[in-house]
């Protein structure tokens, strides 16, 4: 039986990091948005926007896509650095370093994965405070449906992933598998969803619940990889479904535990 421990471990560690960092910056993030929260219509709009962006990426020239991403990523790096240090002349350094490194000959798969992880963590923390328990559930359900459609029906997700790979943009994790030799891809949207769900369960049930969510999400990927590595039933697969299964298992455990203690 072939299996992999690398991707499940990475997903677990990233999700734990998202929950931990969110608790540290929660007050600053919420003050930035003046305690505003997404309504259901906002969650729907966000999913539609994400699906539309995937479709647009298929038809956008690679050079334009590259420029747009570098600008967007640089802005996110600047924003979060400024939130942390509150000094603009320090906040401009990470974006400058990122763009310079990307355009240099030193850019490689290691830097790609590092900046992809940073981007996933920052976006999850930035938007995590805008969701409520209700809106995150609506968002999770809709983005899973959108992911399924874009992977299996339109097949735009695979085309978009191919463009990002060609441009070596940090939008996908590209990690080796071990002990099975090979590699696997994971989109940052899947990590974003895992982070959002872990944040919400942590806010409702406490830090242990957030940790359980991270661990079981990673375990769900472990089981999923056993299936794809041994049966090879899919090239691209909507990993949001895997995230959702892992989180639902965590929620079941946490809910029963909370009812038992009450």
C-alpha positions as a Markdown table, in Angstrom:
| # | Residue | x | y | z |
|---|---|---|---|---|
| 1 | Unk | 0.0 | 0.0 | 0.0 |
| 2 | Unk | 1.4 | 3.4 | -1.0 |
| 3 | Unk | 0.9 | 6.4 | 1.2 |
| 4 | Unk | 2.3 | 9.9 | 1.9 |
| 5 | Unk | 3.0 | 11.7 | 5.1 |
| 6 | Unk | 4.4 | 15.0 | 3.7 |
| 7 | Unk | 1.2 | 16.7 | 2.5 |
| 8 | Unk | -1.0 | 15.8 | 5.5 |
| 9 | Unk | 1.8 | 17.0 | 7.8 |
| 10 | Unk | 2.1 | 20.3 | 5.9 |
| 11 | Unk | -1.7 | 20.9 | 5.9 |
| 12 | Unk | -1.9 | 20.2 | 9.6 |
| 13 | Unk | 1.0 | 22.5 | 10.5 |
| 14 | Unk | -0.2 | 25.4 | 8.3 |
| 15 | Unk | -3.7 | 25.1 | 9.7 |
| 16 | Unk | -2.4 | 25.1 | 13.3 |
| 17 | Unk | -0.3 | 28.2 | 12.4 |
| 18 | Unk | -3.3 | 30.0 | 11.0 |
| 19 | Unk | -5.3 | 29.4 | 14.1 |
| 20 | Unk | -2.5 | 30.5 | 16.4 |
| 21 | Unk | -1.6 | 33.6 | 14.4 |
| 22 | Unk | -5.2 | 34.6 | 14.1 |
| 23 | Unk | -5.6 | 34.6 | 17.9 |
| 24 | Unk | -2.6 | 36.9 | 18.1 |
| 25 | Unk | -3.8 | 39.4 | 15.5 |
| 26 | Unk | -7.6 | 39.1 | 16.0 |
| 27 | Unk | -8.0 | 42.4 | 17.6 |
| 28 | Unk | -6.0 | 44.3 | 15.0 |
| 29 | Unk | -7.7 | 42.6 | 12.1 |
| 30 | Unk | -11.2 | 43.2 | 13.5 |
| 31 | Unk | -10.4 | 46.9 | 14.2 |
| 32 | Unk | -9.2 | 47.2 | 10.6 |
| 33 | Unk | -12.7 | 46.2 | 9.4 |
| 34 | Unk | -14.4 | 48.0 | 12.3 |
| 35 | Unk | -16.0 | 44.8 | 13.6 |
| 36 | Unk | -17.8 | 44.2 | 10.3 |
| 37 | Unk | -18.8 | 40.7 | 9.3 |
| 38 | Unk | -19.8 | 39.0 | 6.0 |
| 39 | Unk | -23.4 | 38.4 | 5.4 |
| 40 | Unk | -24.6 | 35.3 | 3.5 |
| 41 | Unk | -24.8 | 37.4 | 0.3 |
| 42 | Unk | -21.2 | 38.4 | 0.8 |
| 43 | Unk | -20.1 | 34.7 | 1.1 |
| 44 | Unk | -22.1 | 33.9 | -2.0 |
| 45 | Unk | -20.5 | 36.8 | -3.9 |
| 46 | Unk | -17.0 | 35.7 | -2.7 |
| 47 | Unk | -17.5 | 32.2 | -4.1 |
| 48 | Unk | -18.9 | 33.5 | -7.4 |
| 49 | Unk | -15.9 | 35.9 | -7.6 |
| 50 | Unk | -13.4 | 33.1 | -7.0 |
| 51 | Unk | -15.1 | 30.9 | -9.6 |
| 52 | Unk | -15.1 | 33.8 | -12.1 |
| 53 | Unk | -11.4 | 34.5 | -11.5 |
| 54 | Unk | -10.6 | 30.8 | -12.2 |
| 55 | Unk | -12.4 | 31.1 | -15.5 |
| 56 | Unk | -10.8 | 34.4 | -16.4 |
| 57 | Unk | -7.3 | 33.0 | -15.7 |
| 58 | Unk | -7.8 | 30.4 | -18.4 |
| 59 | Unk | -8.2 | 33.2 | -21.0 |
| 60 | Unk | -5.8 | 35.8 | -19.6 |
| 61 | Unk | -2.3 | 36.0 | -21.3 |
| 62 | Unk | 0.4 | 34.6 | -19.0 |
| 63 | Unk | 2.4 | 37.8 | -18.8 |
| 64 | Unk | -0.7 | 39.8 | -17.6 |
| 65 | Unk | -1.5 | 37.0 | -15.1 |
| 66 | Unk | 2.1 | 37.2 | -13.8 |
| 67 | Unk | 2.0 | 41.0 | -13.3 |
| 68 | Unk | -1.5 | 40.9 | -11.7 |
| 69 | Unk | -0.4 | 38.3 | -9.2 |
| 70 | Unk | 2.9 | 40.0 | -8.3 |
| 71 | Unk | 1.0 | 43.2 | -7.6 |
| 72 | Unk | -1.7 | 41.5 | -5.5 |
| 73 | Unk | 0.8 | 39.4 | -3.5 |
| 74 | Unk | 3.0 | 42.4 | -2.9 |
| 75 | Unk | 0.0 | 44.4 | -1.6 |
| 76 | Unk | -0.9 | 41.6 | 0.8 |
| 77 | Unk | 2.6 | 41.4 | 2.1 |
| 78 | Unk | 2.8 | 45.1 | 2.6 |
| 79 | Unk | -0.6 | 45.2 | 4.4 |
| 80 | Unk | 0.2 | 42.5 | 6.9 |
| 81 | Unk | 3.6 | 43.7 | 7.6 |
| 82 | Unk | 2.2 | 47.2 | 8.2 |
| 83 | Unk | -0.4 | 45.7 | 10.6 |
| 84 | Unk | 2.3 | 43.9 | 12.5 |
| 85 | Unk | 5.0 | 46.7 | 12.7 |
| 86 | Unk | 2.9 | 49.8 | 12.0 |
| 87 | Unk | 5.8 | 51.4 | 10.1 |
| 88 | Unk | 5.4 | 51.8 | 6.3 |
| 89 | Unk | 9.2 | 52.0 | 5.6 |
| 90 | Unk | 9.5 | 48.5 | 7.1 |
| 91 | Unk | 6.3 | 47.2 | 5.5 |
| 92 | Unk | 7.7 | 47.9 | 2.0 |
| 93 | Unk | 10.7 | 45.6 | 2.5 |
| 94 | Unk | 8.9 | 42.2 | 2.2 |
| 95 | Unk | 7.2 | 43.0 | -1.1 |
| 96 | Unk | 10.5 | 44.3 | -2.5 |
| 97 | Unk | 12.3 | 41.2 | -1.4 |
| 98 | Unk | 9.6 | 38.9 | -2.8 |
| 99 | Unk | 9.5 | 40.6 | -6.3 |
| 100 | Unk | 13.3 | 40.8 | -6.5 |
| 101 | Unk | 13.7 | 37.1 | -5.5 |
| 102 | Unk | 11.0 | 36.0 | -8.0 |
| 103 | Unk | 12.6 | 37.8 | -10.9 |
| 104 | Unk | 16.1 | 36.6 | -10.0 |
| 105 | Unk | 17.7 | 33.4 | -10.9 |
| 106 | Unk | 17.5 | 32.2 | -7.3 |
| 107 | Unk | 13.8 | 31.5 | -7.4 |
| 108 | Unk | 13.1 | 27.8 | -7.0 |
| 109 | Unk | 10.6 | 25.3 | -5.8 |
| 110 | Unk | 11.6 | 25.9 | -2.1 |
| 111 | Unk | 10.9 | 29.6 | -2.3 |
| 112 | Unk | 7.7 | 29.0 | -4.3 |
| 113 | Unk | 6.4 | 26.7 | -1.5 |
| 114 | Unk | 7.5 | 29.1 | 1.3 |
| 115 | Unk | 5.8 | 32.1 | -0.3 |
| 116 | Unk | 2.7 | 30.0 | -1.2 |
| 117 | Unk | 2.4 | 29.0 | 2.5 |
| 118 | Unk | 2.9 | 32.6 | 3.6 |
| 119 | Unk | 0.2 | 33.8 | 1.2 |
| 120 | Unk | -2.3 | 31.2 | 2.4 |
| 121 | Unk | -1.7 | 32.0 | 6.0 |
| 122 | Unk | -2.0 | 35.8 | 5.5 |
| 123 | Unk | -5.2 | 35.6 | 3.5 |
| 124 | Unk | -6.8 | 33.2 | 6.0 |
| 125 | Unk | -6.0 | 35.5 | 8.9 |
| 126 | Unk | -7.0 | 38.6 | 7.0 |
| 127 | Unk | -10.5 | 37.3 | 6.0 |
| 128 | Unk | -11.0 | 35.0 | 9.0 |
| 129 | Unk | -12.4 | 37.7 | 11.1 |
| 130 | Unk | -15.0 | 38.6 | 8.5 |
| 131 | Unk | -16.8 | 35.3 | 8.8 |
| 132 | Unk | -19.4 | 34.2 | 11.3 |
| 133 | Unk | -20.3 | 30.6 | 12.1 |
| 134 | Unk | -23.3 | 30.8 | 9.6 |
| 135 | Unk | -21.5 | 32.4 | 6.8 |
| 136 | Unk | -18.4 | 30.1 | 6.9 |
| 137 | Unk | -20.7 | 27.1 | 6.6 |
| 138 | Unk | -22.5 | 28.7 | 3.6 |
| 139 | Unk | -19.1 | 29.6 | 2.1 |
| 140 | Unk | -17.7 | 26.1 | 2.7 |
| 141 | Unk | -20.6 | 24.4 | 1.0 |
| 142 | Unk | -20.7 | 26.7 | -2.0 |
| 143 | Unk | -16.9 | 26.7 | -2.6 |
| 144 | Unk | -16.9 | 22.9 | -2.6 |
| 145 | Unk | -19.7 | 22.9 | -5.2 |
| 146 | Unk | -17.8 | 25.5 | -7.3 |
| 147 | Unk | -14.6 | 23.5 | -7.0 |
| 148 | Unk | -16.3 | 20.4 | -8.2 |
| 149 | Unk | -17.7 | 22.2 | -11.2 |
| 150 | Unk | -14.5 | 23.8 | -12.2 |
| 151 | Unk | -12.5 | 20.6 | -11.8 |
| 152 | Unk | -14.8 | 18.0 | -13.4 |
| 153 | Unk | -17.2 | 19.9 | -15.6 |
| 154 | Unk | -15.5 | 23.0 | -17.0 |
| 155 | Unk | -12.0 | 21.6 | -16.2 |
| 156 | Unk | -10.8 | 25.2 | -15.9 |
| 157 | Unk | -9.2 | 24.4 | -12.6 |
| 158 | Unk | -6.6 | 22.1 | -14.2 |
| 159 | Unk | -5.9 | 24.6 | -17.0 |
| 160 | Unk | -5.4 | 27.5 | -14.5 |
| 161 | Unk | -3.1 | 25.3 | -12.4 |
| 162 | Unk | -1.0 | 24.5 | -15.4 |
| 163 | Unk | -0.6 | 28.3 | -16.1 |
| 164 | Unk | 0.5 | 28.9 | -12.5 |
| 165 | Unk | 3.0 | 26.0 | -12.7 |
| 166 | Unk | 4.5 | 27.3 | -16.0 |
| 167 | Unk | 4.9 | 30.8 | -14.4 |
| 168 | Unk | 6.2 | 29.4 | -11.2 |
| 169 | Unk | 3.8 | 31.6 | -9.2 |
| 170 | Unk | 3.3 | 30.7 | -5.5 |
| 171 | Unk | -0.4 | 29.8 | -5.9 |
| 172 | Unk | 0.0 | 26.1 | -5.5 |
| 173 | Unk | 1.9 | 23.9 | -3.1 |
| 174 | Unk | 4.2 | 21.6 | -5.0 |
| 175 | Unk | 5.6 | 19.1 | -2.6 |
| 176 | Unk | 7.2 | 15.6 | -2.8 |
| 177 | Unk | 5.5 | 12.6 | -1.4 |
| 178 | Unk | 7.2 | 10.3 | 1.1 |
| 179 | Unk | 7.7 | 7.3 | 1.5 |
| 180 | Unk | 6.1 | 7.0 | -1.9 |
| 181 | Unk | 8.3 | 8.7 | -4.6 |
| 182 | Unk | 6.6 | 11.4 | -6.6 |
| 183 | Unk | 4.9 | 14.7 | -6.0 |
| 184 | Unk | 1.5 | 16.3 | -5.5 |
| 185 | Unk | -0.1 | 19.7 | -5.9 |
| 186 | Unk | -2.5 | 21.5 | -3.6 |
| 187 | Unk | -4.2 | 24.8 | -4.3 |
| 188 | Unk | -4.1 | 27.6 | -1.8 |
| 189 | Unk | -7.9 | 27.9 | -1.8 |
| 190 | Unk | -8.0 | 24.5 | -0.1 |
| 191 | Unk | -5.7 | 25.7 | 2.6 |
| 192 | Unk | -7.7 | 28.9 | 2.9 |
| 193 | Unk | -10.8 | 26.9 | 3.5 |
| 194 | Unk | -9.1 | 24.7 | 6.1 |
| 195 | Unk | -7.9 | 27.8 | 7.9 |
| 196 | Unk | -11.3 | 29.5 | 7.9 |
| 197 | Unk | -13.1 | 26.4 | 9.3 |
| 198 | Unk | -10.4 | 25.9 | 12.0 |
| 199 | Unk | -10.6 | 29.6 | 13.0 |
| 200 | Unk | -14.4 | 29.4 | 13.4 |
| 201 | Unk | -14.4 | 26.1 | 15.4 |
| 202 | Unk | -11.7 | 27.6 | 17.6 |
| 203 | Unk | -13.7 | 30.7 | 18.2 |
| 204 | Unk | -16.8 | 28.7 | 19.1 |
| 205 | Unk | -15.3 | 25.8 | 21.1 |
| 206 | Unk | -11.7 | 26.8 | 22.1 |
| 207 | Unk | -8.1 | 26.2 | 21.1 |
| 208 | Unk | -8.3 | 22.4 | 21.5 |
| 209 | Unk | -11.1 | 22.4 | 18.9 |
| 210 | Unk | -9.0 | 24.4 | 16.5 |
| 211 | Unk | -6.1 | 21.9 | 16.9 |
| 212 | Unk | -8.5 | 18.9 | 16.4 |
| 213 | Unk | -9.8 | 20.5 | 13.2 |
| 214 | Unk | -6.2 | 21.0 | 11.9 |
| 215 | Unk | -5.2 | 17.4 | 12.8 |
| 216 | Unk | -8.3 | 15.7 | 11.3 |
| 217 | Unk | -8.1 | 17.9 | 8.2 |
| 218 | Unk | -4.5 | 16.6 | 7.7 |
| 219 | Unk | -5.7 | 13.0 | 8.4 |
| 220 | Unk | -8.4 | 13.4 | 5.8 |
| 221 | Unk | -5.7 | 14.2 | 3.2 |
| 222 | Unk | -3.7 | 11.2 | 4.4 |
| 223 | Unk | -6.7 | 8.9 | 3.7 |
| 224 | Unk | -7.4 | 10.7 | 0.4 |
| 225 | Unk | -3.9 | 10.2 | -0.8 |
| 226 | Unk | -4.0 | 6.5 | 0.0 |
| 227 | Unk | -6.9 | 6.3 | -2.4 |
| 228 | Unk | -5.4 | 8.3 | -5.2 |
| 229 | Unk | -1.9 | 6.8 | -4.9 |
| 230 | Unk | -3.2 | 3.2 | -4.9 |
| 231 | Unk | -6.1 | 3.5 | -7.3 |
| 232 | Unk | -5.2 | 6.6 | -9.4 |
| 233 | Unk | -8.9 | 7.5 | -9.9 |
| 234 | Unk | -8.3 | 11.2 | -10.6 |
| 235 | Unk | -5.8 | 13.6 | -12.1 |
| 236 | Unk | -7.2 | 16.8 | -10.5 |
| 237 | Unk | -9.6 | 16.4 | -7.6 |
| 238 | Unk | -11.6 | 19.1 | -5.7 |
| 239 | Unk | -9.6 | 19.0 | -2.4 |
| 240 | Unk | -12.2 | 21.3 | -0.8 |
| 241 | Unk | -14.2 | 18.2 | -0.4 |
| 242 | Unk | -11.4 | 16.5 | 1.5 |
| 243 | Unk | -11.1 | 19.6 | 3.8 |
| 244 | Unk | -14.8 | 19.6 | 4.4 |
| 245 | Unk | -14.8 | 15.9 | 5.4 |
| 246 | Unk | -11.9 | 16.4 | 7.8 |
| 247 | Unk | -13.6 | 19.4 | 9.4 |
| 248 | Unk | -16.9 | 17.7 | 9.7 |
| 249 | Unk | -15.2 | 14.8 | 11.6 |
| 250 | Unk | -13.6 | 17.3 | 13.9 |
| 251 | Unk | -16.8 | 19.1 | 14.5 |
| 252 | Unk | -18.6 | 15.9 | 15.3 |
| 253 | Unk | -15.9 | 15.0 | 18.0 |
| 254 | Unk | -15.9 | 18.6 | 19.4 |
| 255 | Unk | -19.7 | 18.8 | 19.5 |
| 256 | Unk | -20.1 | 15.5 | 21.3 |
| 257 | Unk | -17.3 | 16.4 | 23.7 |
| 258 | Unk | -18.9 | 19.8 | 24.5 |
| 259 | Unk | -22.4 | 18.2 | 25.0 |
| 260 | Unk | -20.8 | 15.6 | 27.3 |
| 261 | Unk | -19.1 | 18.3 | 29.5 |
| 262 | Unk | -22.2 | 20.5 | 29.7 |
